[in-house]
């Protein structure tokens, strides 16, 4: 199954759909421009209708761009049909043939290519072993669990040794535990094979746990590209910050920068912040973004924002405290609550944070 990894390049790719009722064209993808490096797994993340699946379908050849260029390696595939692109797509539905055994489902693509029978048997067995189903070849798909059927679909996609693996929300039909298990399996197999992969999802946990890089999209535009930790810790906009994780937003006015810290006014108090988005400058009205785990609870008057604990939710390894403040309800995550002070519901408290754990973003993320 070894094959040299290739890159995937989109150069200012735009997709417009004609409106049959005489209205303006719908721009599903607007000037998408990025490179997926050889052997990299990149996730297209965003809400429904943001253009992520359309982007994937253009890479696969199921949709043709209105403008721009798509390359796989050094080959321009912009106008090529799907069967000429050396890609394999794993869809949201398993798409297994119910009248065929697991072995025959996996072997289907090789039979179409008229591969010798002995080679088919060897490669199918290798593929099933790779996805942990070595002894399941004789079973019917209906006798498998959802997770096992998804593994068969993955083996069927990989057995044709594509240069690029495309995955369109492949785990959305599974329950929470199976999703978690399959995330680990997909990442393990993708790294083992070193195959270039593009993954589409609206699930931020999938995107963060699977990806080498994440491309966040909204309304057809790419809003930010970066490694999962960069997207989470250093979002460039309020939309990205809120979409990739829980966050609180507080209105601030930006002042001077002193000793690598920005001075801001928050509710009449001066606060110091180390991180600031590139599109924000002195004097701007902006928002201070804080993740729940970056906040801490203190005695009333000792932190940056006073409030009252409305509700505590115990999660085992953490506690979520919901605090009512003048800026709305704020979630504070207390890790390992058994080793820390937990304020009871109804208690007057203050929320504090460290300057390097929060970030200033533009007030209007558009």
C-alpha positions in Angstrom: 0.0 0.0 0.0 3.0 2.3 0.2 2.8 5.3 -2.1 4.6 8.6 -2.3 2.6 11.3 -0.6 1.5 14.3 -2.7 0.3 17.8 -2.0 -3.1 19.3 -2.8 -3.2 23.0 -3.9 -6.2 25.3 -4.3 -5.4 28.6 -6.0 -8.1 31.2 -5.6 -10.9 28.6 -6.1 -14.4 30.0 -6.3 -17.7 28.1 -6.8 -20.8 29.9 -7.9 -24.2 28.2 -8.3 -26.7 29.7 -10.7 -30.0 30.7 -9.3 -32.7 29.3 -11.5 -35.3 31.8 -10.3 -33.4 34.8 -11.7 -31.8 35.9 -8.4 -28.1 36.6 -7.8 -25.7 33.6 -8.1 -24.9 31.8 -4.8 -21.2 31.9 -4.0 -20.6 28.7 -2.1 -16.8 29.0 -2.0 -15.1 32.4 -2.3 -11.4 32.5 -3.4 -10.2 29.5 -1.4 -6.4 29.5 -1.4 -4.4 26.9 0.5 -1.9 24.0 0.3 -2.3 20.6 2.0 1.3 19.3 2.4 2.2 15.7 1.5 1.2 13.3 4.2 -0.8 16.0 6.1 -4.3 15.7 7.4 -6.2 19.0 7.1 -9.7 19.5 8.3 -12.3 21.9 6.8 -14.3 23.1 9.8 -17.4 25.3 9.8 -21.1 25.5 10.2 -23.6 24.1 7.7 -23.6 26.0 4.5 -20.1 27.5 5.0 -18.7 25.8 1.8 -16.6 23.0 3.3 -18.3 20.1 1.5 -18.4 22.0 -1.8 -14.6 22.6 -1.4 -14.1 18.8 -0.8 -16.3 17.9 -3.8 -14.3 20.2 -6.1 -11.1 18.4 -5.0 -12.8 15.1 -5.7 -14.1 16.3 -9.1 -17.8 16.0 -8.3 -18.1 19.8 -8.7 -16.1 22.0 -11.1 -14.8 25.4 -9.9 -16.2 28.5 -11.5 -12.8 30.1 -11.1 -9.3 29.1 -9.9 -7.2 26.0 -10.1 -6.8 22.7 -8.3 -3.5 20.7 -8.3 -2.8 17.3 -7.0 1.0 17.1 -6.8 2.1 19.0 -9.9 -0.8 17.9 -11.9 -3.6 20.4 -12.8 -6.8 18.4 -12.1 -9.2 21.3 -12.2 -11.3 20.0 -15.0 -10.6 16.3 -14.8 -13.4 13.8 -13.9 -13.3 12.0 -10.5 -11.9 8.8 -11.9 -8.8 10.6 -13.3 -7.8 12.3 -10.1 -6.3 9.4 -8.0 -8.5 10.3 -5.0 -10.8 8.2 -2.9 -13.8 9.7 -1.0 -15.3 8.3 2.2 -18.8 9.6 2.6 -21.1 10.3 5.5 -23.1 7.1 4.7 -21.2 3.8 4.7 -22.4 3.0 1.1 -21.7 -0.8 1.6 -23.3 -3.3 -0.8 -25.6 -5.3 1.5 -25.6 -8.4 -0.8 -21.8 -8.6 -0.7 -19.6 -9.9 2.1 -17.1 -7.7 3.8 -14.3 -9.2 1.7 -16.2 -8.5 -1.6 -17.1 -4.9 -0.5 -13.4 -4.1 0.1 -12.3 -5.9 -3.1 -14.9 -4.1 -5.3 -12.6 -1.4 -6.5 -9.8 -3.8 -7.3 -12.1 -6.0 -9.3 -13.2 -3.1 -11.4 -9.5 -2.4 -12.2 -9.1 -6.1 -13.2 -6.4 -6.8 -10.6 -5.3 -10.5 -10.6 -7.2 -12.6 -8.1 -4.2 -13.5 -5.9 -3.2 -9.9 -5.6 -6.8 -8.9 -4.7 -6.9 -11.5 -1.9 -3.5 -10.3 -0.5 -4.4 -6.7 -0.6 -7.9 -7.2 0.9 -6.5 -9.2 3.8 -3.9 -6.4 4.3 -6.5 -3.8 4.3 -8.8 -5.6 6.7 -5.9 -6.2 9.0 -5.0 -2.5 8.9 -8.5 -1.5 10.1 -8.7 -4.3 12.7 -11.1 -6.6 10.9 -8.9 -9.4 9.7 -11.3 -12.1 10.7 -14.5 -10.4 9.4 -14.1 -11.0 5.6 -16.9 -13.6 5.3 -19.5 -11.5 7.3 -22.4 -9.6 5.8 -22.4 -5.8 6.5 -25.7 -6.2 8.3 -23.9 -8.3 10.9 -21.5 -5.6 11.8 -21.8 -2.7 14.2 -21.8 0.9 12.9 -18.1 1.4 13.8 -17.2 -1.9 12.1 -19.1 -0.9 8.9 -17.3 2.4 8.9 -13.9 0.6 9.1 -15.0 -1.5 6.1 -15.8 1.7 4.2 -12.4 3.1 5.2 -10.6 -0.1 4.0 -12.5 0.0 0.7 -11.3 3.6 0.2 -7.7 2.9 1.1 -7.3 -0.4 -0.9 -7.1 1.4 -4.2 -4.0 3.3 -2.8 -5.2 6.8 -3.7 -2.8 9.7 -3.6 -5.4 11.7 -1.6 -8.1 10.5 0.9 -11.1 12.7 1.2 -13.5 12.3 4.1 -16.9 14.0 4.2 -18.2 13.9 7.8 -17.6 10.1 8.0 -18.4 9.8 11.7 -21.6 11.7 11.9 -23.8 8.5 12.0 -21.9 7.0 15.0 -22.6 7.4 18.7 -20.3 9.4 20.9 -18.1 6.5 22.0 -17.7 5.0 18.5 -16.9 8.5 17.2 -14.1 8.8 19.7 -12.7 5.3 18.8 -12.9 5.9 15.1 -11.2 9.3 15.4 -8.2 7.5 16.9 -8.3 4.8 14.2 -8.5 7.2 11.3 -5.6 9.2 12.6 -3.5 6.1 13.3 -4.1 4.7 9.8 -3.5 8.0 8.1 -0.2 8.4 9.8 0.8 4.8 9.3 0.2 5.1 5.5 1.5 8.7 5.3 -1.4 9.5 3.0 -2.5 13.1 2.3 -6.0 13.6 3.6 -8.7 16.3 3.7 -11.4 15.9 6.3 -14.7 17.8 6.5 -16.7 18.2 9.7 -18.7 20.7 11.8 -17.5 19.0 15.0 -14.7 21.0 16.6 -13.6 18.0 18.7 -13.0 15.9 15.6 -11.2 18.8 13.9 -8.9 19.4 17.0 -8.1 15.8 17.7 -7.5 14.6 14.1 -5.8 17.5 12.3 -2.3 18.6 11.6 -4.0 21.9 10.5 -7.5 23.3 10.6 -9.2 25.5 8.0 -12.1 27.4 9.5 -14.8 28.5 7.0 -17.8 30.8 7.2 -20.1 31.9 4.4 -17.8 30.6 1.7 -14.7 32.4 3.0 -11.7 30.9 4.8 -11.5 32.7 8.1 -8.3 31.2 9.6 -5.8 28.5 8.9 -3.6 27.0 11.6 -2.6 24.1 13.8 -5.3 23.1 16.3 -3.6 24.7 19.3 -3.0 27.9 17.3 -6.7 28.1 16.2 -7.8 27.5 19.8 -5.4 29.7 21.7 -4.9 32.5 19.1 -8.1 32.9 17.1 -8.1 36.0 14.8 -11.8 36.7 15.1 -14.7 36.4 17.5 -16.4 33.9 15.1 -13.4 31.5 15.1 -13.0 31.8 18.9 -16.6 30.9 19.5 -16.8 28.1 16.9 -13.7 26.1 18.0 -14.4 26.2 21.7 -16.3 27.7 24.7 -15.4 31.3 25.3 -16.5 34.4 27.2 -16.3 37.9 25.6 -15.9 41.1 27.5 -16.1 44.6 26.0 -12.8 46.5 26.3 -11.1 49.7 25.1 -7.5 49.3 24.0 -4.9 51.7 25.5 -1.1 51.8 25.4 1.3 49.0 25.2 3.8 48.9 28.1 6.5 46.2 28.5 4.8 43.8 26.0 1.4 44.1 27.7 -1.6 46.0 26.4 -3.4 48.2 28.9 -7.2 47.9 28.5 -10.3 49.3 30.2 -12.8 46.7 31.3 -15.8 47.8 33.2 -14.0 50.8 34.7 -10.9 48.8 35.7 -7.5 48.6 34.0 -6.5 45.1 32.9 -3.3 43.9 31.2 -3.4 41.6 28.2 -0.4 40.0 26.3 -2.2 38.7 23.2 -3.9 40.8 20.6 -5.3 39.9 17.2 -3.5 41.5 14.2 -6.5 43.5 13.0 -6.9 45.4 16.3 -5.1 48.6 17.3 -4.8 51.3 20.1 -8.1 53.1 20.7 -10.3 50.5 19.2 -13.4 49.2 21.0 -12.8 45.4 21.1 -13.6 42.3 23.1 -11.4 40.3 25.5 -11.8 36.6 24.8 -11.2 34.2 27.7 -11.5 30.4 27.6 -13.2 28.7 30.7 -10.0 27.0 31.8 -8.1 30.3 31.7 -10.3 31.9 34.3 -10.2 31.5 38.1 -12.5 32.2 40.9 -11.4 34.4 43.8 -13.0 36.2 46.8 -15.3 39.1 45.8 -13.3 42.2 44.9 -10.0 40.5 44.3 -10.3 39.6 40.6 -11.2 41.5 37.5 -15.0 41.0 37.3 -17.4 40.5 40.3 -20.3 38.1 40.1 -22.4 35.4 41.8 -22.2 31.6 41.3 -25.5 30.6 39.8 -24.8 26.9 39.2 -22.0 24.3 39.6 -21.9 21.2 37.3 -19.6 18.4 38.5 -17.9 16.5 35.6 -15.5 14.3 37.6 -12.1 15.6 36.5 -13.4 19.2 36.4 -16.2 21.5 37.7 -18.0 24.0 35.6 -19.1 27.1 37.6 -21.6 29.4 35.9 -21.2 32.9 37.2 -23.6 35.7 36.7 -21.8 39.0 36.0 -22.6 42.5 34.7 -21.5 41.2 31.3 -23.8 38.1 31.3 -23.2 34.6 32.4 -19.6 33.4 32.4 -18.4 29.8 32.5 -15.4 29.1 34.7 -13.8 25.6 34.4 -12.1 24.3 37.6 -9.8 21.5 36.8 -9.3 18.8 39.5 -11.9 20.4 41.8 -11.0 18.1 44.7 -7.7 19.9 45.1 -9.1 23.4 44.8 -11.6 25.7 46.5 -15.1 25.4 45.0 -17.5 28.3 45.7 -21.0 27.2 46.5 -24.0 28.2 44.4 -25.1 31.7 45.5 -21.7 32.7 46.6 -20.4 36.2 45.7 -17.1 35.8 43.8 -14.7 37.5 41.5 -13.3 36.2 38.2 -9.6 36.7 37.5 -7.3 35.8 34.7 -3.6 35.9 33.8 -2.6 38.4 31.1 -1.1 35.7 28.8 -4.2 33.5 28.9 -6.7 35.9 27.3 -6.7 37.6 23.9 -8.1 40.8 22.4 -10.2 40.5 19.3 -12.0 42.9 17.0 -15.5 43.8 18.1 -16.9 43.1 14.7 -15.4 39.9 13.4 -16.8 40.3 9.9 
